[in-house]
């Protein structure tokens, strides 16, 4: 082969690869656009309900009761077949758990697809027979608390953040069992980690609001994908595919990472200490390592969710408090541990002022979180209709067929139901916050017309 022929060959090879890349890129673009369209049509045909939960005085159930309820939200269907995904545009259902303060009045909300409404009421009454459940809307969104606020910087100042786990998803945060609430101590001896959150929410004044939203769904289809379990085969698989070994990028079954961590900690590949064969390697674990193994193994026995968390503090411009703004991200610190996992917040900021002299970039990022919060948009691209004044209007007027992809979804992380029940549960009387929405305790039966 002459030099000229070789050069021509290289040029053709480059053109071929470039063409292949272009075709793949175009295919991915077409696929994404098509899925967006049929999912928008699917969403436009759904109705959604928002429930406000009022807690009875004397409520003494531990977060375990909430954990049992959360089992019912683990709905893994919706994307099980080619028809579901590519023809119907169906997606896995997701739910939101919301803790809200409107000028210091604290409220609990659960948002759901209408078809799960009866199930949610039934399961809540099963665990908390004396609670009050108020249906805020059924297909009519004007009574939604988020509908009363538009992103108007001439009237309000906004602080918006998203939370994620700092370390791998299978490593737990500090849960209610670490605070001893699984042992049902007497009310005066309880240390409830949700109390600082409620105290903060109850401390807000006139013109201030704080919103906490937790989006959950059963782990996505890709997350459930199985990979080789044999350590040698797994290492070869990872090397061949040049993929990173953590949940968000590899999208593996989250339990594989947990099992790998346990094996690494307990040194099960080395059955005994080589220097002293009479001592098992497990006996060399430190107290923190043993606690870590116990916590991870406990998590393996429970259901887990893909999870996203958003928080918003907003206030009228004349009463906006920087202390309350930063306080909203600080009230999650009691869930953090140094040796396992913790929450970290991601707020729209720039490192250097020169990167955003006008402030428009930061403002756009805050508006993105605000819009996604109002839309309860998680796990899939958010669909904003062209010409509609708000996402709520779009749901109501069925305008999703005229849409555009506005925001990419937030990347989820794994939380077990024990962790979720820790950050969202109904407090007992140990929480003295006076402004929590409560009702007088009554010995009543759940509504008789709910399905069993």
C-alpha positions in Angstrom: 0.0 0.0 0.0 1.4 3.3 -1.1 1.4 6.4 1.1 -1.3 8.0 -1.0 -3.5 4.9 -0.7 -3.0 4.8 3.0 -3.9 8.4 3.3 -7.1 7.9 1.2 -7.9 4.9 3.4 -7.5 7.0 6.6 -9.8 9.7 5.1 -12.5 7.2 4.2 -12.2 5.7 7.7 -12.6 9.1 9.3 -15.6 9.9 7.1 -17.2 6.5 7.9 -16.7 6.9 11.6 -18.0 10.5 11.5 -21.0 9.4 9.5 -21.7 6.5 11.9 -21.5 8.9 14.8 -23.9 11.3 13.1 -26.4 8.6 12.4 -26.2 7.4 16.0 -26.6 10.9 17.3 -29.6 11.6 15.0 -31.2 8.3 16.1 -30.8 9.2 19.8 -32.3 12.6 19.1 -35.2 11.1 17.2 -35.8 8.5 19.8 -35.7 11.1 22.6 -38.1 13.4 20.7 -40.5 10.5 20.0 -40.6 9.3 23.6 -41.1 12.9 24.7 -44.2 13.2 22.4 -45.9 10.0 23.4 -45.1 10.5 27.1 -46.6 14.0 26.9 -49.7 12.5 25.4 -49.8 9.8 28.1 -49.4 12.4 30.9 -52.1 14.6 29.4 -54.6 11.8 30.0 -53.8 11.3 33.7 -55.4 12.9 36.7 -53.5 13.6 39.9 -54.6 14.0 43.5 -53.0 15.9 46.4 -53.8 14.9 50.0 -53.2 17.0 53.1 -52.6 14.9 56.2 -53.6 16.2 59.6 -52.0 14.5 62.6 -54.0 13.6 65.7 -52.8 14.7 69.1 -51.4 11.8 71.0 -50.0 10.2 67.9 -47.4 7.9 69.3 -46.5 5.4 66.5 -42.9 5.1 65.5 -41.6 5.8 62.0 -41.9 2.0 61.4 -45.6 2.6 60.7 -44.6 5.1 58.0 -42.1 2.5 56.7 -45.0 0.0 56.3 -47.1 2.5 54.5 -44.2 3.4 52.1 -44.1 -0.2 51.0 -47.4 0.5 49.1 -45.7 3.2 47.0 -43.2 0.6 45.5 -45.0 0.2 42.2 -42.5 -1.4 39.7 -44.9 -1.6 36.7 -45.5 0.8 33.8 -42.5 0.1 31.6 -42.8 -3.7 31.3 -43.3 -4.2 27.6 -42.5 -2.7 24.2 -46.1 -1.5 23.9 -46.0 0.3 27.3 -42.8 2.2 26.4 -43.0 2.8 22.6 -46.7 2.9 21.9 -48.5 4.0 25.0 -45.7 6.2 26.4 -46.3 4.7 29.8 -43.8 5.3 32.6 -43.3 4.0 36.1 -45.6 5.9 38.5 -43.9 8.2 41.0 -45.2 9.9 44.2 -44.1 12.9 46.2 -43.9 13.3 49.9 -44.1 17.0 50.9 -43.4 19.0 54.1 -44.5 22.6 53.7 -44.6 25.7 55.8 -46.9 28.5 54.8 -46.1 31.5 57.1 -45.2 29.0 59.9 -48.2 26.7 59.5 -46.7 23.2 58.9 -48.5 20.8 56.6 -47.9 17.2 55.3 -48.8 16.4 51.7 -48.8 13.3 49.5 -49.2 13.7 45.7 -50.2 10.7 43.6 -51.7 9.6 40.3 -55.5 9.4 40.8 -55.6 5.7 40.3 -53.6 5.2 43.5 -55.7 7.5 45.6 -57.9 4.8 47.2 -54.9 2.7 47.9 -53.0 5.5 49.6 -56.0 6.4 51.8 -56.5 2.8 52.7 -52.9 2.2 53.6 -52.6 5.4 55.6 -55.7 4.6 57.6 -54.4 1.1 58.2 -51.3 2.5 60.0 -52.8 5.7 61.4 -56.5 5.2 62.0 -57.1 8.6 63.6 -55.4 10.9 61.1 -57.4 13.3 58.9 -57.0 13.1 55.2 -58.2 16.1 53.1 -58.3 15.9 49.3 -57.0 19.2 48.1 -57.9 18.6 44.5 -59.0 15.9 42.1 -58.2 17.1 38.6 -58.6 20.8 39.7 -55.3 22.4 40.5 -56.3 25.9 41.7 -56.3 24.8 45.4 -52.7 23.5 45.2 -50.5 25.6 47.5 -47.9 25.8 44.7 -50.5 27.4 42.3 -50.6 30.5 44.5 -46.9 31.4 43.8 -45.4 32.3 40.4 -41.7 32.9 39.9 -41.9 36.7 40.1 -38.6 38.2 41.3 -40.3 41.6 41.5 -42.4 40.3 44.5 -40.4 37.5 46.0 -36.9 36.3 46.6 -36.2 32.6 46.1 -33.6 30.2 47.5 -33.8 26.8 45.7 -31.6 23.7 46.3 -31.5 20.0 45.5 -30.2 17.3 47.8 -28.4 14.1 47.1 -26.4 11.5 49.0 -22.7 12.3 49.3 -21.5 8.7 49.0 -22.8 5.6 47.3 -26.5 5.0 47.5 -26.4 1.7 49.4 -24.6 3.4 52.3 -27.4 4.7 54.7 -27.9 8.0 56.4 -28.5 8.1 60.1 -32.0 6.6 60.5 -34.7 6.4 63.2 -33.3 3.1 64.4 -30.0 4.8 65.2 -32.0 7.2 67.4 -33.7 4.2 69.1 -37.2 5.0 67.8 -37.6 1.4 66.7 -37.7 0.4 70.3 -40.8 2.5 71.0 -39.4 4.5 74.0 -41.8 6.6 76.2 -42.7 9.9 74.6 -40.5 11.9 77.0 -37.4 9.9 76.1 -37.8 10.1 72.3 -35.3 11.9 70.2 -37.0 12.3 66.9 -34.7 13.5 64.1 -37.6 15.2 62.2 -38.2 17.6 65.1 -35.5 20.1 64.0 -37.1 20.2 60.5 -40.6 20.9 62.0 -39.2 23.5 64.4 -37.6 25.3 61.5 -40.7 25.2 59.4 -42.8 26.4 62.3 -40.5 29.4 63.0 -41.2 31.1 59.7 -43.1 34.4 59.8 -45.6 36.3 57.7 -44.7 36.4 54.0 -42.3 33.4 54.3 -42.7 29.9 52.9 -40.6 26.8 52.9 -41.3 23.7 50.7 -39.6 20.3 51.0 -40.4 17.8 48.2 -39.3 14.1 48.1 -40.0 12.3 44.8 -39.9 8.5 44.9 -40.5 5.6 42.5 -39.5 2.0 42.3 -36.0 1.7 40.8 -36.0 2.2 37.0 -35.7 -0.6 34.5 -32.0 0.1 33.9 -31.4 0.1 37.7 -32.7 -3.4 38.0 -30.4 -4.8 35.3 -28.4 -7.7 36.5 -24.6 -8.0 36.1 -22.2 -10.9 36.8 -22.1 -11.7 40.5 -18.9 -13.7 40.5 -16.1 -11.2 41.5 -13.7 -12.3 38.7 -16.4 -12.1 36.0 -17.6 -8.8 37.4 -14.1 -7.3 37.3 -13.7 -8.4 33.7 -17.1 -7.1 32.8 -16.3 -3.7 34.3 -12.9 -3.5 32.6 -14.4 -4.6 29.2 -17.2 -2.0 29.3 -15.0 0.7 30.9 -17.8 1.6 33.2 -17.6 3.1 36.7 -18.9 1.0 39.6 -21.6 3.1 41.2 -25.3 3.4 40.9 -25.8 6.6 39.1 -23.4 6.0 36.2 -23.6 2.2 35.8 -27.3 1.9 36.6 -26.9 -1.5 38.2 -28.9 -3.2 40.8 -28.0 -1.1 43.9 -27.7 -4.2 46.1 -24.7 -5.4 44.1 -22.7 -2.4 45.4 -23.9 -3.1 49.0 -22.9 -6.8 48.7 -19.5 -5.9 47.3 -18.9 -3.4 50.2 -19.8 -6.1 52.8 -17.4 -8.6 51.2 -14.7 -6.0 51.2 -15.2 -5.0 54.8 -15.5 -8.5 56.2 -12.6 -9.8 54.0 -14.6 -13.0 53.1 -12.0 -13.7 50.4 -9.6 -14.3 53.3 -11.2 -16.7 55.6 -8.7 -16.4 58.3 -5.9 -14.1 59.4 -2.7 -15.5 57.8 -0.5 -14.6 60.7 -2.9 -16.0 63.3 -5.1 -18.7 61.7 -7.2 -19.1 64.8 -8.6 -15.5 64.5 -11.3 -15.0 61.8 -10.7 -11.9 59.7 -14.1 -10.6 60.7 -12.9 -10.2 64.3 -10.5 -7.5 63.2 -13.3 -5.1 62.2 -13.5 -1.8 64.2 -16.7 -0.8 65.9 -17.4 1.7 63.0 -16.8 -1.0 60.4 -19.2 -3.4 62.2 -21.8 -0.7 62.4 -21.4 -0.1 58.7 -21.8 -3.8 57.8 -24.9 -4.1 60.1 -26.5 -1.0 58.5 -25.8 -2.0 54.9 -27.1 -5.6 55.6 -30.2 -4.2 57.2 -30.8 -2.1 54.1 -30.5 -5.1 51.9 -33.6 -6.6 53.6 -35.8 -3.6 52.7 -37.3 -2.1 49.6 -35.6 0.8 48.0 -36.6 3.8 45.9 -35.1 6.0 43.3 -35.3 9.3 45.1 -34.9 13.1 44.4 -35.2 15.8 47.0 -35.9 19.5 46.4 -36.2 22.4 48.9 -37.3 26.0 48.3 -37.4 28.9 50.7 -39.3 32.0 49.3 -40.4 35.2 50.9 -41.6 38.6 50.0 -38.7 40.9 49.3 -39.1 43.0 52.4 -39.1 40.0 54.8 -36.6 37.6 53.1 -34.2 36.2 55.7 -30.7 34.9 54.6 -30.6 33.0 57.9 -33.8 31.2 57.1 -32.6 30.6 53.6 -29.5 28.8 54.7 -31.4 27.2 57.6 -33.5 25.1 55.3 -30.4 23.3 54.1 -29.0 23.0 57.6 -32.0 21.2 59.1 -30.9 17.9 57.4 -27.6 17.6 59.3 -29.0 15.3 62.0 -29.3 12.6 59.3 -25.6 12.7 58.5 -22.9 10.3 59.6 -19.2 10.7 59.2 -18.4 7.1 58.4 -21.4 6.2 56.2 -23.4 8.8 54.4 -24.8 12.3 54.5 -26.9 14.7 52.5 -25.2 17.4 50.5 -27.1 20.3 48.9 -26.6 21.6 45.4 -27.6 25.2 45.1 -27.5 27.4 42.0 -24.3 29.3 42.5 -21.2 30.3 40.5 -17.6 30.1 41.8 -16.6 33.5 40.5 -18.7 36.5 40.0 -17.3 37.0 36.5 -19.0 33.8 35.4 -22.4 35.4 35.9 -22.1 39.2 36.2 -25.8 39.8 35.5 -27.0 37.0 37.8 -29.2 35.6 35.0 -27.5 32.2 35.0 -28.2 31.6 38.7 -31.7 33.0 38.4 -32.4 30.6 35.5 -31.1 27.6 37.6 -33.3 28.6 40.5 -36.3 28.9 38.2 -35.6 25.5 36.8 -35.8 23.9 40.3 -38.9 26.0 41.1 -40.7 24.9 37.9 -39.8 21.3 38.4 -41.1 21.5 42.0 -44.5 23.0 40.9 -44.8 20.3 38.2 -43.8 17.5 40.6 -41.5 16.5 37.7 -39.1 13.7 38.5 -37.2 11.0 36.7 -38.4 12.0 33.2 -38.0 15.2 31.2 -40.4 17.9 32.2 -43.0 18.8 29.6 -44.0 22.5 29.4 -46.6 23.3 26.8 -46.0 26.1 24.3 -48.2 29.1 25.1 -49.4 27.8 28.5 -48.9 30.2 31.4 -48.1 27.5 33.9 -47.6 23.8 34.2 -50.8 23.6 36.4 -52.7 25.1 33.5 -51.3 22.5 31.2 -52.5 19.6 33.3 -55.9 21.1 33.6 -56.4 22.1 30.0 -54.8 19.0 28.4 -52.3 21.0 26.4 -49.4 18.6 26.7 -49.7 17.7 23.0 -48.1 21.1 22.3 -45.0 20.9 24.3 -41.3 21.2 24.4 -38.7 19.5 26.5 -37.6 22.3 28.9 -35.6 20.6 31.6 -33.7 17.3 31.9 -34.7 15.3 34.9 -32.7 15.4 38.1 -30.5 12.3 38.6 -31.9 10.1 41.4 -30.2 8.3 44.2 -31.1 5.3 46.2 -32.9 5.4 49.6 -34.4 2.5 51.4 -37.9 2.8 53.0 -36.2 3.0 56.4 -34.3 6.1 55.3 -37.4 7.6 53.7 -39.5 6.9 56.8 -36.8 8.8 58.8 -37.0 12.0 56.8 -40.8 11.9 56.3 -43.1 10.6 59.1 -45.7 11.9 61.4 -44.3 13.1 64.7 -45.6 12.3 68.2 -46.1 14.8 71.0 -42.4 15.0 71.4 -42.5 17.5 68.6 -43.8 20.6 70.4 -44.1 22.7 67.3 -47.5 24.4 67.8 -48.2 25.1 64.1 -48.1 21.5 62.8 -51.5 20.7 61.3 -53.2 18.6 63.9 -56.7 17.3 64.8 -58.0 16.2 68.1 -57.5 12.5 68.5 -60.7 10.5 68.0 -61.3 6.7 68.1 -62.8 6.4 64.7 -62.9 3.8 62.0 -61.4 4.5 58.5 -64.1 5.4 55.9 -66.2 2.3 55.1 -66.3 3.0 51.4 -62.5 2.6 50.9 -61.6 -0.6 49.1 -59.9 -3.4 51.1 
